[in-house]
Amino acid sequence: MDFRCLKPEEFEAWTQHCAGVFGESAEYFARHFQNDPKADLAGIFVAVDEGQIVSTVRVFTRAMYLKGRRVELGGIGEVSTKSEYRGRGLSARLLQMVVTYMEEKDMPVSMLFTG
């Protein structure tokens, strides 16, 4: 199992993965990324097994005001794991990578909403 950032050439495979897990179209996830002015492939983390993306977490870079001061925020989303890979701690490992990424990007606040 390889844990790393998404490679540019894997973008379509990533949208297909998200579509398969969330039941949306791959185009939805492509547009969601492409229409985000702060989108960064380095903020998409994946677990890859034998060349196939099996789990992913994405960081959405946003800003908020806290006590009148602008603060960078890491929105955690598109957390997804293929059903046959669940229960193995893949998302937990990716979330640890996300925390390191946000610390390096000076994002002192993070948020995760679930459905």
N, C-alpha and C positions, 0 to 999 in steps of 0.2 A: 504494500500500500504506500502510495506516494502522497504526501501532504505538502501543498505549495500554492502559490498564486496561479491564477488562470493565465495561460499563454494566449497571445492574440489569435493564433490559429485554432484555438479551441472554443472561441466565442460561440459559434453555431452549436457545437455540442453542448455547451453550457445552457444555452436557451432551450434546447431540446430536453435536457435533464430537468430544468425547472418546469417546463411545460408538462412533462410526464408526472412529476410529483404533485404539482399544484392544480393540474387540470385546466390550465389556461393554454393559449396558443404560444408557440415559440416566438411569434412576431410580437406578442404582448411584451415579453421579457426583453426582446431586442429593442423595441421602442422605449420601454421603461429606462433602459440603460442609455440609449443614444440621445434621448431628450433630457437627460440629467446633465446640466452644465458642469457639475463637479464629479461626474462619473470617472472612475479610475479602475482600469483592469487590475492594478496592484491591490485594490481593495476587495477583490473577489478571491476567496480561498476555496480550494477544492481538495477532495480526497479522490485519488485516481487508482483504480484497481485494474491491472492488465489493460491499460489504455482507455478505460471507460470512467467517466466522472460518475461517482456514486454518492457523493455528498458535497454540499457547498454552503458557504455563508458569505454574505456580501455586506460591506460597510458603505453606508450612504453618508457622505460628508455634508454636514449642515452647520448652521450657526444659530446660536440663541443668545439672549441677553440675560445675564445673571447679575443681579445687583447693579444694573446699569452698565455692565461691561460685556462686550461681545466675547463669546466663548465658542470654540469649535466643538461640535457635537458629532459623535459617531453613531449613526442610526444603524442598528443591526437588523438585517432582513434577509429574505430569501434563504432562510435556514431550511435546508431540505436534504433528506437522505432517502435513497431508494429503499423500498420496504424490505427487500431481502438483506439489506445491510444494516438495518436498525438494531439497536441494542449492543453495538460494538464500541460505543464511545467516539465515533467519528466526528459528530458535531461538537462534542466537548473538546476534542483536540483542535478542531478548526477555530472554535471560540477562543481558545488560549492563544492561537496565532493572531486572531483579531485584536485581542487585548494588547499584545506587543505592538502591532501595527498602529493602533490608536495612540499608544504611549509615544511611539516614534514620531507620529504626526501631531503631537501636542494636542490631543483631544481628551480633555480631562473629564468629559461627561459622555456617557453612552446610554442608549435606550434600545430596548427590545420589546416589541409588541407582538403578541401572539393572537391567533384567531381561534 
